[in-house]
Amino acid sequence: MTKQYQIQEFINRNVCKTYYIDGIKQDAPVWSTFDAREGDYWYSEKYHEAVSLFVSNWDNLTMQEKENC
């Protein structure tokens, strides 16, 4: 399995479209990105922003944090 394929699996599990931010319904969908370090979510208006955020934080995670993703 290539590294690109592995990271794509993590992106698929940790970046998703939602209508809720902190339990409050939004009019338009937003993209949520799981933050393994803090255990909460970051929100973005565009998919590529959410993926970029997840990928940029990936190398800063410990092995245990990566396993939590």
N, C-alpha and C positions, 0 to 999 in steps of 0.2 A: 504494500500500500504506500503510495507516495505521500509526502508531507502535505501537498496541496489537497489531496483527497481527504486526508485526515482533518485538516483545518476546516474544509468545507462541511464535514459532518458536524463539527463543533458549532460552526456558524448556523447550520440548519436547526440545531437544538437550542441555541442561545439567542438568536435574533428572530423576533416574530412581530407580526402586525397586531395591534390592539386598538381598542377604542377607549381604554381606561388608563388614566394616569393616577396612581395612588388612590384607586377606587372611585374616581370621579369620571363619569362618562364624557367623552369628547365628541364634538360634532364631526370631526374628520379623523380618519385613522392615523396613528403614529406608529413608529417602529420602536420596540423596546429591545434593549441589549442588556443581558445579564452581566453584572459586574461581580466576578467571583471573589475579589478581594474584600468587598464591602458586603456582599450578599444581597445587594439591591439592584435596581435597574436604572439605566440611562435611557432617555427618550430622544428620538430624532424624528424629523419630518420626512426624511428620505431614507430609502433602504441603503444606498451606498454610504451614507453618513454612519448609519448604525453598524454596518459591516466594517468600515474603516476604524471605528472606535473599538470594536471587539478585537480586530487583528492587531491594532497598535498596542493594546494592553496585553496581548497573549504572551509576549516574551518576558514580561515583568511578573508573570504568575509563578508561584512555586509549583512543584509537582502535585502537592496535595490540592491546591486551588484548581489546577488543570483537571484533576480527577473529579472535582465537584461540578465541573461544567457539563 
